[in-house]
């Protein structure tokens, strides 16, 4: 399966709670460090620099001449999973085996870079290019960890390339459109945890059962692959008067078909072969309604309401159409049921021009979860998040500006998880626990007018 699926499918086989602390589902909001300083409030209605096209292509119409903007946001998650794994099996009689499954810092820190270019052709037309990422993660536990059977590693990288075009219809109205070219690459895996050897060492265990159980640390399932898919986006802006502006943007869903391969004893029966397959994955559509209000010469307020169509993400299923089938000669494998729902994000921010060189920013946001408690999994333990952001801009010259932003994201309470799986029809394995954590985001953006 292509890695993108891995991005999600793997997410469906591993502990990937990091994503849940940044944005709902497995989405990244970090498209620009300029917007980071105001918790991305009002983005579809603000045109600070060339990065504005990342949220709303119509904002290109407000940019003069040629402009460059590049930067990055460093993501530092602190995500812990507290819980226990319980095994029930006829082999244990009326007894159950309980194993501690706590894990700390299961998510890696990462840099999310971006690059933007805009070029004003005349008073009406402006075009631009955007290069950023909307999805990504890296999480993992040791291959012998008690929860490794639900997933021990997940790594996903995505890159999105957008050519955009804006047209100024009048002094009040601008429209824009763009093409979304999305590449995804990822890897996921699940392994036999350390307690497997404890089961195999149980006295009186039938020889055929001992032979069927893989040794601890053995790869059970791995999937990896990549894919490229296309989508589109539209935007509009209404300049109500010189002090007030509204912006509306819509990004279409992107349907990936992640072609790649699968391996591990669950799929290949220990034959050391790679099985070709694919996983359909639809990245959800999302939209933003934003406003910008210049209240005084120095002070402005802005706000956003964001919607993401997460209800398209119901399950992950892998398909194996080739001659080589997984063990049991099956044509498909239901990797994970997710049952997501559409989610909303609400943000409000402010900007203050301190003097000719310095501007200050701040913002708060509420990012609602995309999953209800009954459907939360170890893969994507989503929960509500609160954002608290501050930032500053320094105009070094008439052409050069440096923007800095810092954000603290706190998950709203612990997110309970109750997930089960069948171990080769020998035992029922259950994970019961909760995930908690927070994230620090630190970003810088350098913008230049040519």
C-alpha positions in Angstrom: 0.0 0.0 0.0 1.3 3.3 -0.7 2.9 5.1 2.0 0.2 7.6 2.2 -2.0 4.9 3.2 0.7 4.0 5.5 0.3 7.5 6.7 -3.2 6.6 7.7 -3.3 2.9 7.5 -0.3 2.6 9.5 -1.7 5.2 11.7 -4.3 2.5 11.9 -1.8 0.0 13.1 0.3 2.0 15.4 0.3 4.5 18.3 0.0 7.9 16.6 -1.4 10.2 19.2 0.9 13.1 18.2 -1.3 14.1 15.4 -4.3 14.5 17.6 -2.6 17.2 19.6 -1.8 19.4 16.6 -5.0 19.3 14.6 -8.0 17.1 14.3 -7.4 13.7 12.7 -3.9 13.6 11.1 -4.0 17.1 9.7 -1.2 19.7 10.1 -2.2 23.4 10.4 1.4 24.7 10.2 1.5 26.3 6.7 3.2 29.5 7.8 5.0 30.9 10.8 3.4 34.3 10.1 -0.1 32.9 10.9 1.3 30.8 13.7 1.7 33.9 15.9 -2.1 34.6 15.8 -3.2 30.9 16.1 -4.1 31.0 12.3 -7.0 33.3 13.0 -8.3 35.2 9.9 -5.9 33.5 7.5 -8.3 33.4 4.5 -8.8 37.2 4.8 -5.2 38.4 5.5 -2.4 38.9 2.9 0.8 39.6 4.9 3.1 38.0 2.3 3.2 35.3 -0.4 2.3 32.6 2.1 -1.3 33.9 2.1 -2.1 31.8 -1.0 -1.6 28.7 1.2 -5.0 29.3 2.8 -6.8 31.4 0.1 -5.6 31.8 -3.5 -7.7 35.0 -3.8 -5.3 36.8 -1.3 -2.7 36.9 -4.2 -4.7 39.8 -5.6 -3.5 41.9 -2.6 0.2 41.3 -3.1 2.1 43.9 -5.2 5.1 43.1 -7.5 7.0 39.9 -6.9 7.4 38.4 -3.5 9.1 35.4 -1.8 8.3 33.9 1.6 10.0 30.9 3.1 10.2 29.4 6.6 9.5 26.5 8.9 7.7 25.5 12.1 9.4 23.2 14.5 7.0 20.8 16.2 7.9 19.5 19.7 5.2 17.1 20.9 5.1 15.6 24.4 2.6 12.7 24.1 2.2 9.9 26.6 0.0 6.8 26.6 -1.0 5.3 29.9 -2.7 1.9 29.9 -2.6 -1.8 30.2 -2.9 -4.8 27.9 -5.2 -7.6 29.0 -5.2 -11.1 27.5 -8.1 -13.6 27.7 -7.7 -17.1 26.3 -9.1 -20.6 26.9 -5.5 -21.5 27.5 -5.5 -19.3 30.6 -8.8 -20.8 31.9 -10.7 -18.3 33.9 -7.6 -16.2 34.5 -6.5 -13.2 32.5 -3.0 -11.8 31.9 -2.5 -8.1 32.5 0.6 -6.3 31.3 1.6 -2.7 31.8 1.5 -0.7 28.6 2.6 2.8 29.6 4.7 4.7 27.0 6.2 8.2 27.2 7.2 10.5 24.4 5.8 8.3 21.6 6.0 11.2 19.1 9.1 12.6 17.5 9.8 16.3 17.0 9.9 17.5 13.4 10.4 20.5 11.2 7.5 21.5 8.8 9.0 23.8 6.1 7.3 25.9 3.5 8.0 28.1 0.4 5.9 30.6 -1.5 6.3 32.8 -4.5 3.9 35.4 -6.0 4.0 37.5 -9.2 1.7 40.4 -10.0 1.2 40.4 -13.8 -0.9 43.6 -13.9 -3.6 45.4 -11.9 -6.0 42.4 -12.2 -4.0 39.2 -12.5 -1.5 37.7 -10.0 -0.1 34.1 -10.0 1.8 32.2 -7.4 3.4 28.9 -6.3 3.1 27.2 -2.9 5.1 24.3 -1.5 4.1 23.0 2.0 2.8 20.1 3.9 -0.7 19.4 5.3 -0.1 15.9 6.8 2.7 14.2 8.6 3.8 12.3 11.7 6.4 10.1 13.3 5.6 8.0 16.3 6.8 4.7 17.7 7.4 2.4 20.6 10.0 -0.4 21.1 9.3 -3.6 19.1 8.9 -5.5 22.4 6.6 -3.0 24.0 3.3 -4.4 25.4 1.2 -2.4 22.9 3.4 -3.1 19.9 0.9 -5.6 18.6 -1.4 -2.6 17.9 1.5 -0.8 16.2 5.1 0.0 16.9 6.1 2.5 14.3 4.5 5.1 12.0 6.3 7.5 9.7 4.5 9.7 7.2 5.8 12.6 5.0 3.6 14.6 2.6 4.4 17.4 0.3 1.8 19.6 -1.5 2.6 21.7 -4.5 0.1 24.4 -5.6 0.2 26.6 -8.7 -2.4 29.4 -7.9 -4.0 32.3 -9.9 -6.0 35.3 -8.6 -8.2 37.8 -10.4 -9.3 41.2 -9.1 -12.8 41.6 -10.3 -13.2 45.0 -8.8 -11.8 47.1 -5.9 -14.1 45.1 -3.6 -14.1 41.6 -5.0 -11.2 39.2 -5.8 -11.3 35.5 -6.7 -8.7 32.8 -6.9 -8.1 29.2 -7.8 -5.4 26.6 -7.5 -4.3 23.0 -8.3 -3.4 20.7 -5.5 -0.6 18.2 -6.3 -0.2 16.0 -3.3 2.6 13.4 -2.7 2.6 11.1 0.2 5.2 8.7 1.6 5.0 6.6 4.7 5.6 3.4 6.6 3.8 1.6 9.4 4.4 -1.6 11.3 3.3 -3.8 14.2 5.3 -6.4 16.0 4.9 -9.3 18.5 5.3 -7.8 22.0 7.5 -9.2 24.7 4.6 -11.0 26.5 4.3 -13.4 23.5 7.4 -15.3 24.8 5.8 -15.5 28.2 2.7 -17.2 26.6 4.9 -19.6 24.6 6.7 -20.6 27.8 3.5 -21.6 29.6 3.5 -25.2 30.7 1.1 -27.5 29.0 0.7 -25.3 26.0 -0.1 -27.5 22.9 2.9 -27.8 20.5 0.8 -26.5 17.5 -0.1 -23.4 19.5 3.5 -22.8 20.4 4.5 -23.2 16.8 1.8 -20.8 15.6 2.8 -18.0 17.9 5.7 -15.8 16.5 8.7 -15.0 18.7 8.6 -11.6 20.5 9.9 -8.8 18.2 8.8 -10.6 15.0 7.2 -8.3 12.4 3.4 -9.0 12.3 2.4 -6.5 9.7 4.3 -3.8 7.7 2.9 -1.6 5.0 4.7 1.0 3.0 4.2 2.9 -0.2 3.6 6.3 -1.8 1.3 8.0 -4.3 0.6 11.3 -6.1 -3.0 12.6 -6.4 -4.7 15.8 -7.6 -7.2 18.2 -6.1 -8.2 21.8 -6.4 -9.0 24.9 -4.3 -11.1 28.0 -4.7 -11.1 31.3 -2.9 -12.9 34.7 -2.8 -12.5 37.9 -0.9 -14.8 40.8 -0.3 -13.3 44.2 0.8 -16.4 45.6 2.5 -14.6 48.9 3.1 -11.0 50.0 3.6 -11.1 48.6 7.2 -13.1 45.4 6.9 -12.6 42.3 4.8 -14.1 38.8 4.5 -12.4 35.8 2.9 -13.8 32.4 2.0 -11.7 29.4 0.8 -12.5 25.8 -0.1 -9.9 23.0 -0.7 -11.2 19.9 -2.4 -10.7 16.4 -1.1 -7.8 14.4 -2.6 -8.3 10.7 -3.4 -5.1 8.7 -3.0 -4.7 5.0 -4.1 -1.6 4.0 -2.2 0.1 1.3 -4.2 3.0 -0.5 -2.5 3.6 -3.7 -0.7 2.8 -5.5 2.6 4.9 -8.0 4.6 5.0 -9.6 8.0 3.9 -13.0 9.2 0.2 -12.1 9.3 0.4 -11.5 5.6 3.1 -13.7 4.3 3.1 -16.6 6.8 6.8 -16.1 7.4 7.7 -16.7 3.8 9.8 -13.6 3.5 7.9 -12.2 0.5 6.5 -8.8 -0.3 2.8 -8.8 -1.3 1.6 -6.1 -3.8 -1.4 -4.2 -2.8 -3.1 -0.8 -2.5 -5.2 1.2 0.0 -7.8 3.8 -1.1 -7.4 6.9 1.1 -9.4 10.1 0.7 -7.9 13.1 2.3 -10.9 15.3 3.4 -12.1 18.6 1.9 -11.8 21.6 4.1 -13.1 25.2 4.1 -12.5 28.5 6.0 -14.6 31.6 6.5 -12.4 34.4 7.8 -12.7 38.1 8.7 -10.2 41.0 9.2 -11.1 44.3 10.9 -8.8 47.3 11.2 -10.2 49.0 14.3 -7.6 51.7 14.6 -4.5 52.8 12.7 -2.4 50.4 14.8 -4.8 47.7 16.0 -6.7 44.9 14.1 -8.8 41.9 15.0 -9.4 38.8 12.9 -11.2 35.5 13.2 -11.7 32.2 11.4 -14.2 29.3 11.4 -12.7 26.2 9.8 -14.6 23.0 8.7 -13.0 19.7 7.7 -15.0 16.8 6.1 -13.5 14.1 8.3 -16.7 12.0 7.9 -15.1 10.5 4.7 -12.6 8.7 6.8 -14.6 5.7 8.0 -12.1 2.8 7.6 -8.8 1.7 6.1 -8.9 -1.4 4.0 -6.0 -2.9 2.0 -6.6 -4.7 -1.3 -4.4 -7.4 -2.8 -5.4 -7.9 -6.5 -2.3 -9.8 -7.6 -1.6 -13.5 -7.8 0.4 -13.4 -4.6 -2.2 -13.2 -1.8 -1.7 -12.8 2.0 -1.9 -16.0 4.1 -5.3 -17.6 3.7 -5.6 -16.4 0.1 -7.7 -13.3 1.1 -8.2 -10.4 -1.4 -8.5 -7.7 1.2 -7.8 -6.8 4.9 -9.7 -4.4 7.0 -6.9 -2.6 8.7 -8.9 -0.3 11.0 -12.3 1.2 11.5 -12.1 4.9 12.4 -15.7 6.3 12.0 -14.6 9.9 12.0 -17.0 12.8 12.0 -16.8 16.3 10.4 -15.0 18.7 12.8 -14.8 22.5 13.4 -12.1 24.9 14.5 -12.7 28.4 15.9 -10.0 31.0 16.2 -9.7 34.7 17.1 -6.6 36.8 17.0 -5.3 40.3 17.1 -2.4 42.4 15.6 -0.8 45.5 16.8 1.6 47.8 15.0 4.0 48.8 17.8 6.1 51.1 15.6 7.4 51.4 12.1 9.6 48.3 12.5 7.7 46.0 14.9 4.3 44.4 14.9 2.9 42.1 17.6 0.4 39.2 17.2 -1.6 36.9 19.5 -4.5 34.4 19.2 -6.4 31.6 20.7 -8.2 28.7 19.0 -10.4 25.7 19.9 -9.9 22.7 17.6 -12.7 20.2 18.0 -12.1 16.5 17.9 -13.0 14.4 14.8 -13.9 11.3 16.8 -16.3 10.3 19.6 -15.1 8.5 22.7 -16.6 5.1 21.6 -14.5 5.1 18.4 -11.2 6.4 19.6 -8.3 4.1 18.9 -4.6 3.8 19.8 -3.9 4.7 16.2 -5.5 8.2 16.3 -6.6 9.1 19.8 -8.1 12.4 18.8 -9.4 14.9 21.4 -10.3 18.6 21.6 -7.3 21.0 21.7 -6.8 24.6 22.8 -4.2 26.8 21.1 -2.4 29.8 22.7 -0.2 31.8 20.4 2.0 34.9 20.3 4.1 36.3 17.6 6.0 39.3 16.3 7.1 40.8 12.9 10.2 42.8 12.3 10.6 44.9 9.2 14.3 45.0 8.6 14.0 47.1 5.5 11.3 48.2 3.0 11.7 44.8 1.3 12.6 42.4 4.0 10.4 41.1 6.9 11.1 38.5 9.6 8.1 36.9 11.4 8.4 34.8 14.6 5.6 32.7 16.2 5.3 30.5 19.3 2.2 28.3 20.1 1.3 26.1 23.0 -1.3 23.4 22.3 -3.0 21.6 25.2 -5.2 18.6 24.7 -8.5 19.0 26.6 -8.2 16.3 29.3 -7.2 12.7 28.9 -8.7 10.8 25.9 -9.9 7.3 26.9 -9.1 4.4 24.6 -10.6 0.9 24.6 -9.4 -1.3 21.7 -9.4 -5.0 21.1 -8.0 -7.5 18.6 -7.9 -11.2 18.0 -4.5 -12.9 18.2 -4.5 -15.8 15.7 -7.8 -17.1 17.3 -5.7 -18.0 20.4 -6.3 -15.0 22.6 -8.4 -11.8 22.8 -6.1 -8.9 23.4 -7.5 -5.6 24.8 -5.8 -2.2 25.3 -7.5 0.0 27.9 -6.0 3.4 28.8 -5.8 7.0 27.8 -3.5 9.4 26.0 -2.5 12.9 27.1 -0.1 15.5 26.0 0.8 18.9 24.7 2.8 20.4 21.9 5.1 23.4 21.5 5.4 25.0 18.0 8.2 27.5 17.2 8.4 29.1 13.8 10.1 31.7 11.7 9.2 33.2 8.3 11.4 35.3 6.1 9.6 37.4 3.4 11.1 39.5 0.6 9.5 41.9 -1.9 11.4 42.2 -5.2 
